[in-house]
């Protein structure tokens, strides 16, 4: 599959979102002076005239993930724009743990510290841990951004990783689930998560896995999810119709682990989907049409359409997807970095102050994290550099460019091309 760049977002003079256009058309409009660059990430142009016609509505599809969330914009069945958003949940968790340990250390040393406040706090309804809430907030931020840049009318969201009702059905009626188009997809997706994509018997990874009956059907085993696991082909063939206690007689630890894992209830699946429900409730507040789908249906659509495994292709396949014409497959890679720390002074590993942070973040109109273009016309660093800037109060900046870190560039050579917004971008 050849690389095809994203379509370009278009706004009229009143910043009304229009239907995205091809990069070649955007280049022509910029060349003849009928438009100018409005935003670099995601790339957006601003027309110099008003457009009265109503644009064609586009559909935004979202595939929420624990680490990466996929976005896809479609016009009917045409895939126009794709992106992957990398969350920073683990970084937030690490920072909270570090702050907690520093405060605890200062209390134990009886040095100046903030009183503990964990005993007088109550969690409101729908409370999420900061690392989980961040995932919902950043996803919603990009939904709002894209809604301002494109005429989004409908939003598809993969609400659950697997359809719990379709998983529970075999628990009740056994073989009834084996009927239908999605037979096996919901159950297999659930088993992949439950058994961590490993062989239950030998823990082999990155190999084709088969659905295996813990208690063989020949001995009265059922098709219920609680009787299913994943096994590689050699283990599945070796076990055959043997009873699991006989097959693992020499591996009592593995036997105990498998029997305990098999009894793990479906409430774990609901825990995995907790942030998806929070996101769904927030998306409903936008007033747009919200349509949901399951992870099993997403996988079924992707395999049926013969698309490679990628977060943005998963997003494009969310919900009812009869067909897709891929016009863009080079995603905008978005990495959440945050807006910095509000800490007034930096500390060493023991919690003692090591250096203080300037009160004013802006220097000569720039702040650390802005993307700038520096055109140096004199001195030892003559050249053009584009990258993120680290400001100094003296007005001499550092620029992290493709050539490396360029230090000591005067602010008069710099001009901003993208202000700091808490994200890093790439392709």
Secondary structure, DSSP 8 states (H G I E B T S, - for coil): -------EEEE-TT--EEEEE-HHHHHHHHHTTSEEEEETTTTEEEESS---S----EEEEEE--SSEEEEEEEETTEEEEEEEEE--HHHHHHHHHHHHHHHHHHHHTT-S-----TTS----TT---HHHHHHHHHHHHHHHHHHHHS-EEEEEEEEESS-HHHHHHHHHHGGGGGSSTTTTHHHHHHHHHHTTTS-TTT---SS-EEEEESS-GGGT----GGGEEEEEHHHHHHHTT--HHHHTTT-HHHHHHHHHHHT--THHHHHHTHHHHHHHHHHHTTTSEEEEEEHHHHHHHHHHTT--S-HHHHHHTSSS-S--EES----EEEEE--S----SEEE-TTS-EEEE--S--EETTEETT-EEEEEE-SSTT-EEEEEEEE--TTSEEEEEETTEEEEEEEGGGEEEEE---SEEEE-
